[in-house]
Amino acid sequence: MAGSRPVLIVDDDETLRTLLVEQLRLEGEFEPVEASSVAEATKLVDNADAHFDAILLDVTLPDGDGRDFCAELRRRGIRMPIIILTGSDDEADVVRGLDAGANDYVAKPFRIAELLARLRAQMRIFENSEDAVFAIGPYVFRPSAKLLQEPTRNRRIRLTEKEAAILKFLYRAGQQPVPRQVLLNEVWGYNAAVTTHTLETHIYRLRQKIEPNPTSACLLLTEGGGYRLDPAGTPLATTQPVRV
């Protein structure tokens, strides 16, 4: 797995949180973060350095109703998938949760495998929706539109399908280097006719579009026999040209 995807678990049941954390970390696919109350969850979501790909949200919390918290997040424009966990599967409760903006509703007790399957499904749907937005350096990245927007300069950068796919996969890798062959397989599939030269050409063109100084990359880095995306855009210590 190239990188783990952060998931916020909001539940006051410590035993259940521990179980969910263990299961989500099992194969390295997810990186769970815990909160036991609305207040804790709010601080985590508001943290400028935090990013979550999804939220697992209990209804009954010590300082509020999870559905009200869900509705508040939606009012604030937060669009990542939210799956509500509840001890009731009454139709009225389900409808209220969905009306609050939840993507799915899972009644306790639930099977972990089913919950993870639903979580993955909601993430796939979100990634291909118009709502999927990621911050990369000075840009707002909209994968579905194949577009980078730079609000401070009122500029738009159009990406090709492959360029958008490269950025999306590297972003999901969580700043971990992705080997060239892995990136080739993910973006082009197992096509014997496609070589690493093809990937390197796309990386070169992508850097020409997005880097302030393409010869000294600070966003799309060459590292560990592959590439790494630094969404914060931290400048490299060296001013030497970056090898593709």
C-alpha positions as CSV (number, residue, x, y, z in Angstrom):
1,M,0.0,0.0,0.0
2,A,1.5,3.3,-1.1
3,G,-0.1,5.3,1.7
4,S,-2.7,5.2,4.4
5,R,-5.9,7.2,4.2
6,P,-6.9,9.2,7.3
7,V,-10.3,8.3,8.7
8,L,-11.8,10.1,11.8
9,I,-13.7,7.8,14.2
10,V,-16.0,9.8,16.5
11,D,-17.5,7.5,19.2
12,D,-17.6,7.6,23.0
13,D,-17.4,3.8,23.3
14,E,-13.7,3.2,23.9
15,T,-13.9,-0.5,23.3
16,L,-15.6,0.0,19.9
17,R,-13.0,2.7,18.9
18,T,-10.2,0.4,19.8
19,L,-11.6,-2.3,17.7
20,L,-12.2,0.0,14.7
21,V,-8.7,1.4,15.0
22,E,-7.2,-2.1,15.0
23,Q,-9.3,-3.2,12.0
24,L,-8.7,-0.1,10.0
25,R,-4.9,-0.3,10.5
26,L,-4.8,-4.0,9.8
27,E,-3.7,-3.9,6.2
28,G,-2.2,-0.4,6.2
29,E,-5.0,1.0,4.0
30,F,-6.3,3.5,6.6
31,E,-4.9,5.7,9.3
32,P,-7.6,6.1,12.0
33,V,-7.8,9.1,14.2
34,E,-10.0,9.0,17.4
35,A,-12.4,11.4,19.0
36,S,-14.8,10.7,21.8
37,S,-17.0,13.8,21.6
38,V,-18.3,16.5,19.2
39,A,-15.8,19.0,20.8
40,E,-12.8,16.7,20.1
41,A,-14.0,16.0,16.6
42,T,-14.5,19.7,15.9
43,K,-10.9,20.5,17.0
44,L,-9.5,17.8,14.8
45,V,-11.5,18.8,11.7
46,D,-10.6,22.5,12.3
47,N,-6.9,21.8,12.6
48,A,-5.3,23.3,9.5
49,D,-2.7,20.5,9.4
50,A,-5.4,17.8,9.5
51,H,-7.0,16.0,6.6
52,F,-9.6,13.2,6.6
53,D,-10.8,11.2,3.8
54,A,-13.9,10.0,5.7
55,I,-15.7,10.2,9.1
56,L,-17.3,7.3,11.0
57,L,-19.7,9.1,13.3
58,D,-21.7,7.8,16.3
59,V,-25.2,9.3,16.9
60,T,-25.1,9.4,20.7
61,L,-22.2,11.5,21.9
62,P,-21.7,13.0,25.4
63,D,-21.9,16.6,24.2
64,G,-24.3,16.3,21.3
65,D,-26.1,14.4,18.6
66,G,-23.9,13.1,15.8
67,R,-26.5,13.9,13.2
68,D,-26.5,17.5,14.3
69,F,-22.7,17.5,14.0
70,C,-23.0,16.0,10.5
71,A,-25.4,18.7,9.5
72,E,-23.1,21.4,10.8
73,L,-20.2,20.0,8.8
74,R,-22.3,20.0,5.6
75,R,-23.3,23.6,6.3
76,R,-19.6,24.5,6.5
77,G,-19.0,23.0,3.1
78,I,-17.2,19.9,4.3
79,R,-18.0,17.2,1.8
80,M,-16.0,14.1,2.6
81,P,-18.0,10.8,3.2
82,I,-19.7,10.5,6.6
83,I,-21.0,7.2,7.7
84,I,-23.2,7.3,10.8
85,L,-23.0,4.5,13.3
86,T,-26.0,4.0,15.6
87,G,-27.7,1.5,17.9
88,S,-31.0,2.0,16.1
89,D,-32.1,1.0,12.7
90,D,-35.5,2.6,13.0
91,E,-36.6,4.1,9.6
92,A,-37.2,7.5,11.1
93,D,-33.7,7.5,12.6
94,V,-32.2,6.4,9.3
95,V,-34.1,9.1,7.4
96,R,-33.0,11.8,9.9
97,G,-29.3,10.8,9.5
98,L,-29.4,10.8,5.7
99,D,-31.3,14.2,5.8
100,A,-28.5,15.6,7.9
101,G,-26.1,14.9,5.1
102,A,-24.7,11.4,5.9
103,N,-23.6,9.2,3.0
104,D,-24.5,6.0,4.7
105,Y,-26.1,4.7,7.9
106,V,-24.9,1.5,9.7
107,A,-26.7,0.0,12.7
108,K,-24.9,-1.5,15.6
109,P,-23.9,-4.3,16.0
110,F,-22.3,-4.4,12.6
111,R,-19.9,-6.7,10.8
112,I,-16.5,-5.0,10.4
113,A,-16.0,-6.4,6.9
114,E,-19.3,-4.9,5.8
115,L,-18.5,-1.5,7.4
116,L,-15.1,-1.4,5.6
117,A,-16.7,-2.3,2.3
118,R,-19.2,0.5,2.7
119,L,-16.4,2.9,3.7
120,R,-14.3,2.0,0.6
121,A,-17.4,2.4,-1.6
122,Q,-18.2,5.8,-0.3
123,M,-14.6,6.9,-0.8
124,R,-14.7,5.7,-4.4
125,I,-17.9,7.6,-5.1
126,F,-16.6,10.8,-3.5
127,E,-13.3,10.7,-5.4
128,N,-15.2,10.7,-8.7
129,S,-17.7,13.4,-7.7
130,E,-17.6,17.1,-8.4
131,D,-17.2,17.6,-4.6
132,A,-13.8,16.0,-4.4
133,V,-11.3,18.8,-3.8
134,F,-7.7,18.6,-2.6
135,A,-5.2,21.3,-1.6
136,I,-1.8,21.1,-3.3
137,G,0.6,24.0,-2.6
138,P,-1.2,27.1,-3.8
139,Y,-3.7,25.1,-5.9
140,V,-7.1,23.7,-5.4
141,F,-7.1,20.4,-7.2
142,R,-10.4,19.1,-8.7
143,P,-9.7,15.6,-10.1
144,S,-13.1,15.1,-11.7
145,A,-12.7,18.4,-13.7
146,K,-8.9,17.7,-14.4
147,L,-8.3,21.2,-13.1
148,L,-5.9,23.1,-10.8
149,Q,-7.1,26.5,-9.6
150,E,-4.8,29.1,-8.1
151,P,-7.1,31.5,-6.3
152,T,-4.3,34.1,-5.3
153,R,-3.5,34.6,-9.0
154,N,-7.0,33.9,-10.4
155,R,-5.4,31.2,-12.6
156,R,-6.6,27.9,-13.9
157,I,-4.4,25.0,-15.1
158,R,-6.0,22.4,-17.3
159,L,-4.6,18.9,-16.8
160,T,-4.7,15.9,-19.1
161,E,-6.4,12.7,-17.9
162,K,-3.0,11.1,-17.1
163,E,-1.7,14.2,-15.3
164,A,-4.8,14.3,-13.1
165,A,-4.5,10.6,-12.4
166,I,-0.8,11.0,-11.4
167,L,-1.5,13.8,-9.0
168,K,-4.5,12.0,-7.5
169,F,-2.6,8.8,-6.9
170,L,0.4,10.6,-5.4
171,Y,-1.8,12.7,-3.2
172,R,-3.4,9.5,-1.9
173,A,0.0,8.1,-1.1
174,G,0.2,10.4,1.9
175,Q,3.6,11.9,1.0
176,Q,5.2,8.5,0.7
177,P,7.4,7.9,-2.3
178,V,5.7,5.8,-5.0
179,P,8.0,3.7,-7.2
180,R,7.9,4.4,-10.9
181,Q,6.6,1.0,-11.8
182,V,3.7,1.2,-9.2
183,L,2.7,4.6,-10.6
184,L,2.8,3.2,-14.2
185,N,0.6,0.3,-13.3
186,E,-1.9,2.5,-11.4
187,V,-2.2,5.1,-14.1
188,W,-1.7,3.2,-17.3
189,G,-2.6,-0.3,-16.1
190,Y,-0.5,-3.4,-16.9
191,N,0.4,-2.3,-20.4
192,A,3.7,-3.8,-21.6
193,A,4.0,-1.1,-24.3
194,V,4.2,1.7,-21.8
195,T,7.7,2.4,-20.3
196,T,9.0,4.5,-17.5
197,H,10.1,7.0,-20.2
198,T,6.4,7.7,-20.8
199,L,5.9,8.4,-17.1
200,E,9.0,10.6,-16.9
201,T,7.7,12.6,-19.8
202,H,4.4,13.2,-18.1
203,I,6.2,14.2,-14.9
204,Y,8.3,16.7,-16.8
205,R,5.2,18.3,-18.4
206,L,3.3,18.3,-15.1
207,R,6.2,20.1,-13.4
208,Q,6.3,22.7,-16.2
209,K,2.6,23.4,-15.4
210,I,2.6,23.4,-11.6
211,E,6.1,24.2,-10.2
212,P,7.1,27.8,-9.5
213,N,10.6,26.7,-10.6
214,P,10.4,23.4,-12.6
215,T,14.2,22.9,-12.3
216,S,13.9,23.0,-8.4
217,A,10.7,21.2,-7.7
218,C,9.0,21.7,-4.3
219,L,5.6,20.0,-5.0
220,L,6.3,17.0,-7.3
221,L,9.5,15.4,-6.0
222,T,11.8,12.7,-7.2
223,E,12.5,10.4,-4.3
224,G,13.2,6.7,-3.5
225,G,13.3,5.4,-7.0
226,G,9.9,7.1,-7.8
227,Y,7.9,10.2,-7.0
228,R,6.4,11.9,-4.0
229,L,3.9,14.7,-3.8
230,D,4.4,17.4,-1.0
231,P,1.0,19.2,-0.8
232,A,2.6,21.8,1.5
233,G,5.1,22.7,-1.2
234,T,8.1,22.9,1.1
235,P,11.1,24.2,-1.0
236,L,14.0,21.8,-1.4
237,A,17.2,22.7,0.4
238,T,19.2,22.4,-2.8
239,T,18.9,24.6,-5.9
240,Q,20.3,21.9,-8.1
241,P,18.1,20.7,-11.0
242,V,15.7,17.9,-10.1
243,R,16.1,14.7,-12.1
244,V,13.0,13.4,-13.7
